[in-house]
Amino acid sequence: MHKNNIFNAFVQALIRQFCFYMNLNLKYFLSFFSSLTLWVVASASFAQNREDITWHNLFPLDNGVIQGQVRVANEPIGFSRLPASLKPQIRDAVWGLGSNMAGTYIEFTSNAQSLVFKYTVTGFLNMPHMPSTGVSGLDLYVFEKEKSWTWIPGRYNFKDTVSYQYEKLGGDSGKIYRLYLPLYNGIKNMQIGLPLGSSLNFIKGNSATLKSLNPIVVYGTSIAQGGCASRPGLAWPSILGRMVNKEVINLGFSGNGRLEAPIIELMIAQKPSVYILDCLPNMGSEKLFSDTSLVSTIKKAVYQIRKKDIQTPIVLSQHSGGRTLNLLQVDRNLEFNRTSDLLIVAFDQLKREGVKEIHLMTTKAIGLDLESTVDGSHPNDIGMMKHAQAYRKLLKKIRQD
């Protein structure tokens, strides 16, 4: 008898004796043992494969590699959405949310057949109403020859160190990849793993995929930041960016979008092609914003822009919820509809006062329905797509698509 057969027979006899004395079901134990063996072999194989990978540390990161990010003269920002010079001017809550990487991405070319990303995050991996893949995950797309973006699924693992692995990429060095960073988390460090002999080159600044060097800048709330998309590329500003092939800078701050002057000033500095002001979901509290002060705050934001930029289109957005029957509770409907109605008051006043190139995004145009949210206000992936489609339609109307 072959030595391996003798050994296998011996092991099986030991297992039967063990199950007999421990009163275990032999069939289930063997099934478990087989699964365990496969896991050990797979783990060993994975570890062996990792030896064939060259790791590149992204810290420190060269300025200009992260896109979808504000630009400030002579001030590198790194893994953040806000420049350090802004910190003394804004509330702590806004500054903290600025470390979430919502809407930012890294573009690169590579001839690698596979890619591995490893990183750690600064906060919790997920939220009760939003999965780890959206809060803390990555999202990889490739710009195909047909001039459109195609999503690439990957294998992920969320532990103290988060990892994403992408395989069978084709090895075409002419492809442009876009890697979206987490919507609701900061990144403390990141490594990219490439097979030995492969290359990766970051694209700094605006890539050849973009139609315009002037970005669209969105100032909003958790809805703009990406709550509650299932993955980073499905936040509506990111969807919109791919639809129109323009850079979109996401200045959505969960619970803290209030049309504050320092953020408006930062928007102006980006020299955008369009301003989108979508802050009403965080301005419904009558304690913070009476009817009069809400109308005044909206108008003040528009005039702050028009003082330095007299012609770039400004989009004023109504609350995306509130107009659909049975979508929300009555009290929430009243709050959402109140802010949307007051936006119309401000919009009409601005029109009468001669302000040009202001445009309205209505609740009806966005068109959320009973299947569009996770909790009655935060869009799911369906709701995110409805937002993006509505904005694209409006941009076409104002000749910005």
Long-range contacts (C-beta under 8 A, 24 or more apart in sequence): 50-116, 50-193, 52-195, 52-196, 53-116, 53-193, 53-194, 53-195, 53-196, 54-193, 54-194, 54-195, 54-196, 54-198, 55-118, 55-191, 55-192, 55-193, 56-191, 56-192, 56-193, 56-194, 56-200, 57-189, 57-190, 57-191, 58-189, 58-190, 58-191, 58-192, 59-189, 59-190, 62-202, 62-204, 64-204, 64-205, 65-106, 65-202, 65-203, 65-204, 66-104, 66-105, 66-106, 66-181, 67-104, 67-105, 67-106, 67-107, 67-203, 67-205, 67-206, 67-207, 67-247, 68-103, 68-104, 68-105, 68-215, 68-238, 68-241, 68-247, 68-248, 68-249, 68-250, 69-104, 69-249, 70-249, 70-251, 70-266, 70-269, 70-270, 71-269, 71-270, 72-269, 79-181, 79-186, 79-187, 79-190, 80-186, 81-250, 81-251, 82-266, 83-266, 86-262, 86-266, 89-262, 90-260, 90-262, 90-263, 91-256, 91-260, 93-253, 93-255, 93-256, 94-253, 94-256, 94-260, 94-263, 97-225, 97-253, 97-254, 97-256, 98-253, 99-186, 100-182, 100-183, 100-184, 100-185, 100-186, 100-225, 100-254, 101-181, 101-182, 101-183, 101-185, 101-186, 101-187, 102-182, 102-183, 102-184, 102-225, 102-226, 102-232, 102-235, 102-250, 102-252, 103-180, 103-183, 103-218, 103-225, 103-226, 103-235, 103-237, 103-238, 103-241, 103-248, 103-249, 103-250, 103-252, 104-180, 104-181, 104-250, 105-178, 105-179, 105-180, 105-181, 105-238, 106-178, 106-179, 106-181, 106-202, 107-176, 107-177, 107-178, 107-179, 107-202, 107-203, 107-207, 107-209, 108-176, 108-177, 108-179, 108-200, 108-201, 108-202, 108-203, 109-173, 109-174, 109-175, 109-176, 109-177, 109-200, 109-201, 109-203, 110-169, 110-173, 110-175, 110-177, 110-194, 110-198, 110-199, 110-200, 110-201, 111-171, 111-172, 111-173, 111-198, 111-199, 112-169, 112-171, 112-194, 112-195, 112-198, 112-199, 112-200, 113-167, 113-168, 113-169, 113-170, 113-171, 113-195, 113-198, 114-165, 114-166, 114-167, 114-168, 114-169, 114-195, 115-140, 115-165, 115-166, 115-169, 115-192, 115-193, 115-194, 115-200, 116-163, 116-164, 116-165, 116-166, 116-192, 116-193, 117-163, 117-164, 117-165, 117-179, 117-190, 117-191, 117-192, 117-193, 118-161, 118-162, 118-163, 118-190, 118-191, 118-193, 119-161, 119-162, 119-187, 119-188, 119-189, 119-190, 119-191, 120-160, 120-161, 120-162, 120-187, 120-188, 120-189, 121-162, 121-182, 121-185, 121-186, 121-187, 121-188, 122-185, 122-186, 122-187, 122-188, 123-184, 123-185, 123-186, 124-185, 125-158, 125-162, 125-185, 127-184, 127-228, 129-227, 129-228, 129-374, 129-375, 129-378, 130-184, 130-227, 130-228, 130-229, 130-374, 130-378, 131-230, 132-158, 133-230, 133-231, 134-183, 134-184, 134-226, 134-228, 134-229, 134-230, 134-231, 134-232, 134-234, 135-182, 135-183, 135-184, 135-185, 136-162, 136-182, 136-184, 136-185, 137-162, 137-164, 137-182, 137-231, 137-232, 138-164, 138-179, 138-180, 138-181, 138-182, 138-232, 139-179, 139-180, 139-231, 139-232, 139-233, 139-234, 140-164, 140-166, 140-177, 140-178, 140-179, 140-180, 141-177, 141-178, 141-179, 141-180, 141-233, 141-242, 142-169, 142-175, 142-176, 142-177, 142-178, 143-175, 143-176, 143-177, 143-178, 143-209, 144-175, 147-209, 147-245, 148-242, 149-178, 149-242, 151-233, 171-198, 173-199, 176-203, 176-207, 176-208, 176-209, 180-231, 180-232, 180-233, 180-238, 181-232, 182-232, 183-225, 183-226, 183-227, 183-229, 183-232, 183-235, 184-225, 184-226, 184-227, 184-254, 206-247, 209-245, 210-245, 210-246, 210-247, 211-244, 211-245, 211-246, 212-246, 212-273, 214-246, 214-271, 214-272, 214-273, 215-246, 215-247, 215-248, 215-249, 215-270, 215-272, 215-273, 216-240, 216-241, 216-244, 216-246, 216-247, 216-248, 216-249, 216-272, 216-273, 216-274, 216-276, 216-395, 216-400, 217-248, 217-249, 217-251, 217-267, 217-270, 217-272, 217-274, 217-275, 217-276, 218-248, 218-249, 218-250, 218-251, 218-252, 218-276, 218-278, 219-251, 219-252, 219-257, 219-259, 219-263, 219-264, 219-267, 219-275, 219-276, 219-277, 219-278, 219-279, 220-251, 220-252, 220-253, 220-257, 220-276, 220-277, 220-278, 220-279, 220-281, 220-317, 221-252, 221-253, 221-254, 221-255, 221-256, 221-257, 221-278, 221-279, 221-280, 221-281, 221-282, 222-252, 222-253, 222-254, 222-255, 222-257, 222-281, 222-282, 222-378, 223-252, 223-278, 223-281, 223-320, 223-377, 223-378, 223-379, 223-387, 224-250, 224-251, 224-252, 224-257, 224-278, 225-250, 225-252, 225-253, 225-254, 226-250, 226-252, 226-384, 227-254, 227-378, 227-379, 228-374, 228-375, 228-378, 228-379, 228-380, 229-379, 229-380, 229-381, 229-384, 230-380, 230-381, 234-381, 234-384, 234-385, 235-384, 236-379, 236-384, 236-385, 236-387, 236-388, 236-391, 237-388, 239-384, 239-385, 239-387, 239-388, 240-387, 240-388, 240-391, 240-392, 243-388, 243-392, 243-401, 244-392, 244-395, 244-400, 244-401, 246-273, 252-278, 255-282, 256-282, 257-281, 257-282, 257-283, 258-282, 258-283, 258-288, 258-297, 259-283, 259-297, 259-298, 259-300, 259-301, 261-300, 261-301, 261-304, 264-301, 264-304, 264-305, 265-304, 267-305, 268-304, 268-305, 268-308, 268-309, 272-312, 273-312, 273-313, 273-400, 274-312, 274-313, 274-314, 274-315, 274-395, 274-398, 274-400, 275-305, 275-312, 275-313, 275-314, 275-315, 276-315, 276-317, 276-361, 276-391, 277-301, 277-302, 277-314, 277-315, 277-316, 277-317, 278-315, 278-317, 278-361, 280-317, 280-318, 280-319, 280-336, 280-339, 280-340, 280-343, 281-319, 281-320, 281-321, 281-336, 281-339, 281-377, 283-339, 284-319, 284-335, 284-336, 284-338, 284-339, 291-338, 291-342, 294-339, 294-342, 294-346, 295-342, 295-345, 295-346, 295-349, 298-342, 298-343, 298-346, 298-347, 299-346, 299-349, 299-350, 302-346, 302-350, 302-355, 302-358, 303-355, 306-355, 310-356, 311-356, 311-357, 312-357, 313-357, 313-358, 313-359, 313-398, 313-400, 314-357, 314-358, 314-359, 315-358, 315-359, 315-360, 315-361, 315-391, 315-394, 316-343, 316-346, 316-347, 316-358, 316-359, 316-360, 316-361, 317-343, 317-360, 317-361, 318-343, 318-344, 318-360, 318-361, 318-362, 318-363, 319-363, 320-363, 320-366, 320-368, 320-379, 320-383, 320-387, 321-363, 321-368, 321-373, 321-376, 321-377, 322-363, 323-363, 323-364, 324-368, 324-369, 324-370, 326-370, 327-368, 327-369, 327-370, 327-373, 327-376, 328-376, 328-377, 329-376, 332-376, 332-377, 336-363, 336-377, 357-398, 359-394, 359-397, 359-398, 361-390, 361-391, 361-394, 365-390, 365-393, 365-394, 366-390
